[in-house]
Amino acid sequence: MSAVTLEKKNKKGSFLALIGVLVVLALTIVLENVLDPNANIIVFTALKKGAVYALVAVSMNLLNGFTGLFSLGQAGFMLLGGYTFAILTIPVEARESVYYIFDGAAINFSLTESLQNLFGGSGVGGAVGFVLGILVALVCAGLVAAFFAWLIGLPVLKLKSDYLAIATLGFAEIIRAIFQWEPLGKITNGANALKSFPTLNNFNIVNADGQIVLRLSTFAAFAIAGLCIWLVVLLINSSYGRAFKAIREDEIAAEAMGINLAKHKRMSFMISSFFAGVGGALLAMFMNQVQAKTFTSTMTYEILLIVVLGGIGSVSGSVIAAFLYMACSEWWLRFLDVPTAFQSEGRYWTFIAVLAVAAVLITLLLLWRRKKGGAKKLGEMWSAFLPGVVILGYDIYYLTTGSRDVPFLNSGFRMVVFSVIIMVVVLFFRRGLFGDKELPYVLRQIGAFFKRLFSGGKKTVAANANNEKEGGANE
Amino acid sequence: MSDVILSIKDLKVKYGGIEAVKGISFDVREGEIVTLIGANGAGKSSTLRTIAGLVKPAGGSISFKGEDITGADPTEIVKRGITLVPEGRRIFADLTVLDNLRIGAYLRHDSLKEDIEWVYSLFPRLAERSWQAGGTLSGGEQQMLAVARALMSRPKLIMMDEPSLGLAPIIVRGIFDIIREINKRGTTILLIEQNANMALQTADTGYVMETGRITLSGTGEELLRNEAVQAAYLGT
């Protein structure tokens, strides 16, 4: 027998992943300094919000996908994180005006200011102190969320599946109500927003005249979210991560192996909430303000949607789904919100080109599924015709009325289209885009698919290669 | 005779109002293969689950290597050197064979390389399937994996709940060969079985359980020859 290999992951793989992350981070810096952020505000909104949602989706996936605990408390923990961050970092002199309804704040201390002063007030030292202050405040935001997770975890984690979901959803709603409660106004500012705290824009480097030398706001969001996601990945690949997965697979067997169920569930819940709290703080930094009414259960459902679309149990799936989701809802589909969407010739042809590409992609998918024995049902076949039907409908409309305005395209219509797209995606990918696999595996699969498609009759070669990767089932 | 490693005294197990085990006592000696046989609902699985700490006893005591472990939690019991191969195998279907083994050794913090090599030499099939998801294995391979996973914690006593369940006779024979092999290497085995014939042929000592009580005991051979046992469990 050959020697046992304990590590499958080669060093090359993790090296490539590191390079990939560094390239993305470098790209954010380049993009933000080359493109004008004020002219392309939508692009940067999608990118920053995507980074934040990637982090909270991964934190939710850690609990729902890897530990098998169905929790819907994400918005509540994000709220805790966002508020903690804001309360700790609002500059002391700004507190009077922020809390003006309640005649000033109860806490008159700013973490970022204190650390800034400690490092010399201004210049490079001030910047170091400022960044350090933000990082400490982010960690505090996570810790507060984790503390509450521990507190409610004691009674709630005894529940299973749907019951746990309801209990955590209730917790999030209670937290939201408490933070809007007037008697706590001196701390939470009641139902009013907290603002004036450091935001992502404070990461931009300015010269003495106050002009921006180097924009780093998008980079900051990516770097913080990336660091947190990396920590989650480390955790998932550690022996704790294996214990979480064992609990997901079979609680009784996990217990019989000596895994303490209560302890590990609590740990997973707290770590997930920690990163949700950090995510909430990042969201606050992105929005420049934090207000309890934004952290509704709708936010939790958005995150759940991202997790399900990306694939329950896939970190890279959650990350990619978060960016796609944000790009669709904030950017790519925005044009559907105005009746004059197709007024210009360019817009019209772009629209047709996008639909044509969609039709080709869907046809390819159908071909692939046909090979695997799926896609025989009419319900899946019609989706390939959908883009064509849309173009035809529009053309008929144009020919009959001579107008390119589409009357039903107005505010909110993009969400209708978005919902249809999501339904179609779920039809094709029942287990989300990535299932429970990670990006490298998916890329290999796509590569193998194209090889098969172009090699035509020589199926056996690709099929064998595929078998080698997956390892044949029973002989 | 070697020392008693596990001693059960007047053990009672209740689920709600139903008493599944009604006060049983037996000893397991170090290095032995002991089997509990009996029909469905006799209380065999409940006994094992209680020893493993998954169920709290309603009365009686359990001691392991002279120390009382009655009502200890499963983590503590695995740490002390008792592992359970649960009924129906219960392997982690979406995890690789190797990860299944690693979880078996969850409470250990030293190097696993030697142990993994050892279980792979016991079950060469598993070595071939190291990177395959547990759920893609055949029933017999899954049973091998369940046994291998239990061995990873280096137990002194390994308890097996119906390892032959739903397996073809030839596979069952292979499993019992492995059980003997593991026993030869110094692990004490407590086995419960409905396949009384195989179990009694393998075991040093056997106990027959009926409706929560031990009704007969003896060496494996004695029980094989016992007429009541033959009539009830061996179908001859």
Interface residues (C-beta under 8 A of the other chain):
Chain A: M1 A3 V4 T5 L6 K8 S239 R242 A243 K245 A246 E249 D250 I252 A253 A254 E255 A256 M257 G258 I259 N260 G313 D436 E470 G471 A473 N474
Chain B: A52 L54 D73 P74 T75 I77 V78 K79 T83 L84 P86 R90 I91 F92 A93 D94 L95 L98 D99 R102 I103 G104 Y106 L107 L112 K113 I116 E117 Y120 S121 P124 A127 R129 S130 W131 Q132 T136 L137 S138 E141 R149 S153
